[in-house]
Amino acid sequence: MGLDVYTSVVADAVNWARKFSLFQYPFVTACCGMEFMATAASKYDIARFGAEFPRFSPRQADLLIIVGTITERQGPALRRIYDQMAEPKWVIAFGVCASTGGFYQNYSTMPGADQIVPVDVYIPGCPPRPEQVLDGLMMLQDRIQRGEGHSQLTLKAEAGYDVPIAAIRPIAKQEP
């Protein structure tokens, strides 16, 4: 009994530290990048949430922010970046193009980033306002605090904890 209480308190403290120390890797491919850059400006100040410094090496990042349209040719590179990130890792799809492919319904556009990597939070809009980005970041922080991020649930399942299978979405495998 005492050990369970101790480990849950430690897990809560670790999740609290994780939610306020997000190291983001911006994967910016299109026009949403301008609105994304506005979140770091003084008016919106993403630094209040502990996510101010972008890391341009996936090995130093734990938050992948996919901003803009993803083409089919970019898919394998995006997956490689995701695989190189530190565990636990989280993903935000920024804008309608990263979430659903946007108004580009053709052969070269991927219909959403979740076709290649698991996404934790979707931010709608074309382009989304900086306030929406901050709301999405706060939603992700709440999920991190509760231990409900996609990679957190996957790590718990691999360690043998009882995790509902509906909470873990399988990653679609593509045929070579």
PABA-777825 format. One record per residue (C-alpha): residue number from 1; z, x, y. Coordinates in steps of 0.25 Angstrom, whole numbers. Layout:
! residues N
<atom><seq>NUM</seq><w>Z</w><u>X</u><v>Y</v></atom>
...
***
This chain:
! residues 176
<atom><seq>1</seq><w>0</w><u>0</u><v>0</v></atom>
<atom><seq>2</seq><w>4</w><u>11</u><v>10</v></atom>
<atom><seq>3</seq><w>-8</w><u>19</u><v>7</v></atom>
<atom><seq>4</seq><w>-18</w><u>7</u><v>9</v></atom>
<atom><seq>5</seq><w>-12</w><u>5</u><v>23</v></atom>
<atom><seq>6</seq><w>-12</w><u>20</u><v>26</v></atom>
<atom><seq>7</seq><w>-27</w><u>21</u><v>23</v></atom>
<atom><seq>8</seq><w>-31</w><u>8</u><v>30</v></atom>
<atom><seq>9</seq><w>-24</w><u>13</u><v>43</v></atom>
<atom><seq>10</seq><w>-31</w><u>26</u><v>42</v></atom>
<atom><seq>11</seq><w>-45</w><u>19</u><v>39</v></atom>
<atom><seq>12</seq><w>-42</w><u>11</u><v>52</v></atom>
<atom><seq>13</seq><w>-39</w><u>23</u><v>60</v></atom>
<atom><seq>14</seq><w>-52</w><u>30</u><v>55</v></atom>
<atom><seq>15</seq><w>-60</w><u>18</u><v>58</v></atom>
<atom><seq>16</seq><w>-55</w><u>17</u><v>72</v></atom>
<atom><seq>17</seq><w>-58</w><u>32</u><v>74</v></atom>
<atom><seq>18</seq><w>-72</w><u>29</u><v>69</v></atom>
<atom><seq>19</seq><w>-75</w><u>18</u><v>77</v></atom>
<atom><seq>20</seq><w>-72</w><u>25</u><v>90</v></atom>
<atom><seq>21</seq><w>-79</w><u>38</u><v>86</v></atom>
<atom><seq>22</seq><w>-94</w><u>34</u><v>83</v></atom>
<atom><seq>23</seq><w>-104</w><u>45</u><v>83</v></atom>
<atom><seq>24</seq><w>-117</w><u>38</u><v>86</v></atom>
<atom><seq>25</seq><w>-131</w><u>43</u><v>82</v></atom>
<atom><seq>26</seq><w>-141</w><u>35</u><v>90</v></atom>
<atom><seq>27</seq><w>-154</w><u>33</u><v>83</v></atom>
<atom><seq>28</seq><w>-162</w><u>28</u><v>95</v></atom>
<atom><seq>29</seq><w>-177</w><u>25</u><v>93</v></atom>
<atom><seq>30</seq><w>-181</w><u>15</u><v>103</v></atom>
<atom><seq>31</seq><w>-178</w><u>8</u><v>116</v></atom>
<atom><seq>32</seq><w>-164</w><u>3</u><v>113</v></atom>
<atom><seq>33</seq><w>-160</w><u>18</u><v>115</v></atom>
<atom><seq>34</seq><w>-159</w><u>15</u><v>130</v></atom>
<atom><seq>35</seq><w>-149</w><u>4</u><v>128</v></atom>
<atom><seq>36</seq><w>-142</w><u>12</u><v>118</v></atom>
<atom><seq>37</seq><w>-141</w><u>24</u><v>128</v></atom>
<atom><seq>38</seq><w>-135</w><u>14</u><v>139</v></atom>
<atom><seq>39</seq><w>-122</w><u>12</u><v>130</v></atom>
<atom><seq>40</seq><w>-118</w><u>27</u><v>132</v></atom>
<atom><seq>41</seq><w>-119</w><u>25</u><v>147</v></atom>
<atom><seq>42</seq><w>-107</w><u>23</u><v>156</v></atom>
<atom><seq>43</seq><w>-109</w><u>8</u><v>157</v></atom>
<atom><seq>44</seq><w>-107</w><u>5</u><v>142</v></atom>
<atom><seq>45</seq><w>-101</w><u>18</u><v>137</v></atom>
<atom><seq>46</seq><w>-102</w><u>18</u><v>122</v></atom>
<atom><seq>47</seq><w>-92</w><u>30</u><v>123</v></atom>
<atom><seq>48</seq><w>-81</w><u>19</u><v>124</v></atom>
<atom><seq>49</seq><w>-83</w><u>16</u><v>109</v></atom>
<atom><seq>50</seq><w>-83</w><u>31</u><v>104</v></atom>
<atom><seq>51</seq><w>-98</w><u>32</u><v>102</v></atom>
<atom><seq>52</seq><w>-103</w><u>39</u><v>114</v></atom>
<atom><seq>53</seq><w>-109</w><u>52</u><v>109</v></atom>
<atom><seq>54</seq><w>-122</w><u>51</u><v>101</v></atom>
<atom><seq>55</seq><w>-123</w><u>60</u><v>89</v></atom>
<atom><seq>56</seq><w>-137</w><u>65</u><v>87</v></atom>
<atom><seq>57</seq><w>-134</w><u>70</u><v>73</v></atom>
<atom><seq>58</seq><w>-132</w><u>60</u><v>62</v></atom>
<atom><seq>59</seq><w>-121</w><u>69</u><v>55</v></atom>
<atom><seq>60</seq><w>-112</w><u>67</u><v>68</v></atom>
<atom><seq>61</seq><w>-114</w><u>52</u><v>69</v></atom>
<atom><seq>62</seq><w>-108</w><u>40</u><v>62</v></atom>
<atom><seq>63</seq><w>-115</w><u>29</u><v>71</v></atom>
<atom><seq>64</seq><w>-130</w><u>27</u><v>70</v></atom>
<atom><seq>65</seq><w>-135</w><u>19</u><v>81</v></atom>
<atom><seq>66</seq><w>-150</w><u>14</u><v>78</v></atom>
<atom><seq>67</seq><w>-156</w><u>11</u><v>91</v></atom>
<atom><seq>68</seq><w>-170</w><u>5</u><v>91</v></atom>
<atom><seq>69</seq><w>-182</w><u>3</u><v>82</v></atom>
<atom><seq>70</seq><w>-182</w><u>10</u><v>68</v></atom>
<atom><seq>71</seq><w>-195</w><u>13</u><v>62</v></atom>
<atom><seq>72</seq><w>-198</w><u>14</u><v>47</v></atom>
<atom><seq>73</seq><w>-200</w><u>29</u><v>49</v></atom>
<atom><seq>74</seq><w>-187</w><u>31</u><v>56</v></atom>
<atom><seq>75</seq><w>-179</w><u>24</u><v>45</v></atom>
<atom><seq>76</seq><w>-178</w><u>36</u><v>36</v></atom>
<atom><seq>77</seq><w>-173</w><u>45</u><v>48</v></atom>
<atom><seq>78</seq><w>-163</w><u>34</u><v>51</v></atom>
<atom><seq>79</seq><w>-158</w><u>34</u><v>37</v></atom>
<atom><seq>80</seq><w>-157</w><u>49</u><v>37</v></atom>
<atom><seq>81</seq><w>-149</w><u>49</u><v>50</v></atom>
<atom><seq>82</seq><w>-140</w><u>38</u><v>44</v></atom>
<atom><seq>83</seq><w>-137</w><u>46</u><v>31</v></atom>
<atom><seq>84</seq><w>-133</w><u>58</u><v>39</v></atom>
<atom><seq>85</seq><w>-123</w><u>51</u><v>47</v></atom>
<atom><seq>86</seq><w>-108</w><u>53</u><v>44</v></atom>
<atom><seq>87</seq><w>-100</w><u>43</u><v>36</v></atom>
<atom><seq>88</seq><w>-96</w><u>32</u><v>40</v></atom>
<atom><seq>89</seq><w>-108</w><u>29</u><v>49</v></atom>
<atom><seq>90</seq><w>-112</w><u>16</u><v>56</v></atom>
<atom><seq>91</seq><w>-125</w><u>11</u><v>62</v></atom>
<atom><seq>92</seq><w>-129</w><u>2</u><v>74</v></atom>
<atom><seq>93</seq><w>-142</w><u>-4</u><v>75</v></atom>
<atom><seq>94</seq><w>-145</w><u>-5</u><v>90</v></atom>
<atom><seq>95</seq><w>-155</w><u>-15</u><v>94</v></atom>
<atom><seq>96</seq><w>-164</w><u>-25</u><v>88</v></atom>
<atom><seq>97</seq><w>-174</w><u>-14</u><v>83</v></atom>
<atom><seq>98</seq><w>-164</w><u>-7</u><v>75</v></atom>
<atom><seq>99</seq><w>-158</w><u>-19</u><v>70</v></atom>
<atom><seq>100</seq><w>-170</w><u>-27</u><v>66</v></atom>
<atom><seq>101</seq><w>-182</w><u>-19</u><v>70</v></atom>
<atom><seq>102</seq><w>-183</w><u>-27</u><v>82</v></atom>
<atom><seq>103</seq><w>-197</w><u>-33</u><v>86</v></atom>
<atom><seq>104</seq><w>-204</w><u>-22</u><v>79</v></atom>
<atom><seq>105</seq><w>-208</w><u>-30</u><v>66</v></atom>
<atom><seq>106</seq><w>-218</w><u>-20</u><v>61</v></atom>
<atom><seq>107</seq><w>-220</w><u>-10</u><v>49</v></atom>
<atom><seq>108</seq><w>-214</w><u>2</u><v>56</v></atom>
<atom><seq>109</seq><w>-201</w><u>-4</u><v>61</v></atom>
<atom><seq>110</seq><w>-189</w><u>-5</u><v>52</v></atom>
<atom><seq>111</seq><w>-183</w><u>-19</u><v>53</v></atom>
<atom><seq>112</seq><w>-169</w><u>-14</u><v>57</v></atom>
<atom><seq>113</seq><w>-161</w><u>-1</u><v>55</v></atom>
<atom><seq>114</seq><w>-153</w><u>-8</u><v>43</v></atom>
<atom><seq>115</seq><w>-165</w><u>-6</u><v>35</v></atom>
<atom><seq>116</seq><w>-162</w><u>9</u><v>34</v></atom>
<atom><seq>117</seq><w>-147</w><u>11</u><v>38</v></atom>
<atom><seq>118</seq><w>-135</w><u>1</u><v>37</v></atom>
<atom><seq>119</seq><w>-132</w><u>-4</u><v>51</v></atom>
<atom><seq>120</seq><w>-118</w><u>-8</u><v>55</v></atom>
<atom><seq>121</seq><w>-120</w><u>-15</u><v>69</v></atom>
<atom><seq>122</seq><w>-133</w><u>-21</u><v>74</v></atom>
<atom><seq>123</seq><w>-135</w><u>-22</u><v>90</v></atom>
<atom><seq>124</seq><w>-145</w><u>-32</u><v>93</v></atom>
<atom><seq>125</seq><w>-154</w><u>-32</u><v>106</v></atom>
<atom><seq>126</seq><w>-167</w><u>-26</u><v>111</v></atom>
<atom><seq>127</seq><w>-161</w><u>-18</u><v>117</v></atom>
<atom><seq>128</seq><w>-146</w><u>-20</u><v>115</v></atom>
<atom><seq>129</seq><w>-137</w><u>-20</u><v>127</v></atom>
<atom><seq>130</seq><w>-127</w><u>-8</u><v>128</v></atom>
<atom><seq>131</seq><w>-116</w><u>-19</u><v>127</v></atom>
<atom><seq>132</seq><w>-122</w><u>-23</u><v>113</v></atom>
<atom><seq>133</seq><w>-121</w><u>-9</u><v>109</v></atom>
<atom><seq>134</seq><w>-107</w><u>-8</u><v>112</v></atom>
<atom><seq>135</seq><w>-104</w><u>-21</u><v>105</v></atom>
<atom><seq>136</seq><w>-111</w><u>-16</u><v>93</v></atom>
<atom><seq>137</seq><w>-103</w><u>-3</u><v>94</v></atom>
<atom><seq>138</seq><w>-90</w><u>-11</u><v>95</v></atom>
<atom><seq>139</seq><w>-94</w><u>-19</u><v>82</v></atom>
<atom><seq>140</seq><w>-97</w><u>-6</u><v>75</v></atom>
<atom><seq>141</seq><w>-83</w><u>-1</u><v>79</v></atom>
<atom><seq>142</seq><w>-77</w><u>-13</u><v>74</v></atom>
<atom><seq>143</seq><w>-84</w><u>-12</u><v>60</v></atom>
<atom><seq>144</seq><w>-80</w><u>3</u><v>60</v></atom>
<atom><seq>145</seq><w>-65</w><u>-1</u><v>62</v></atom>
<atom><seq>146</seq><w>-65</w><u>-11</u><v>51</v></atom>
<atom><seq>147</seq><w>-72</w><u>-1</u><v>42</v></atom>
<atom><seq>148</seq><w>-84</w><u>-10</u><v>41</v></atom>
<atom><seq>149</seq><w>-96</w><u>-1</u><v>44</v></atom>
<atom><seq>150</seq><w>-107</w><u>0</u><v>34</v></atom>
<atom><seq>151</seq><w>-104</w><u>14</u><v>30</v></atom>
<atom><seq>152</seq><w>-89</w><u>12</u><v>30</v></atom>
<atom><seq>153</seq><w>-91</w><u>1</u><v>20</v></atom>
<atom><seq>154</seq><w>-100</w><u>9</u><v>12</v></atom>
<atom><seq>155</seq><w>-90</w><u>21</u><v>11</v></atom>
<atom><seq>156</seq><w>-79</w><u>11</u><v>7</v></atom>
<atom><seq>157</seq><w>-88</w><u>5</u><v>-4</v></atom>
<atom><seq>158</seq><w>-91</w><u>19</u><v>-9</v></atom>
<atom><seq>159</seq><w>-76</w><u>23</u><v>-9</v></atom>
<atom><seq>160</seq><w>-73</w><u>11</u><v>-18</v></atom>
<atom><seq>161</seq><w>-67</w><u>1</u><v>-8</v></atom>
<atom><seq>162</seq><w>-70</w><u>-14</u><v>-10</v></atom>
<atom><seq>163</seq><w>-81</w><u>-17</u><v>1</v></atom>
<atom><seq>164</seq><w>-89</w><u>-30</u><v>0</v></atom>
<atom><seq>165</seq><w>-103</w><u>-27</u><v>-4</v></atom>
<atom><seq>166</seq><w>-108</w><u>-36</u><v>7</v></atom>
<atom><seq>167</seq><w>-103</w><u>-26</u><v>17</v></atom>
<atom><seq>168</seq><w>-112</w><u>-15</u><v>12</v></atom>
<atom><seq>169</seq><w>-126</w><u>-17</u><v>15</v></atom>
<atom><seq>170</seq><w>-136</w><u>-9</u><v>6</v></atom>
<atom><seq>171</seq><w>-145</w><u>1</u><v>13</v></atom>
<atom><seq>172</seq><w>-159</w><u>-3</u><v>9</v></atom>
<atom><seq>173</seq><w>-166</w><u>8</u><v>2</v></atom>
<atom><seq>174</seq><w>-180</w><u>11</u><v>5</v></atom>
<atom><seq>175</seq><w>-191</w><u>15</u><v>-5</v></atom>
<atom><seq>176</seq><w>-197</w><u>28</u><v>-3</v></atom>
***
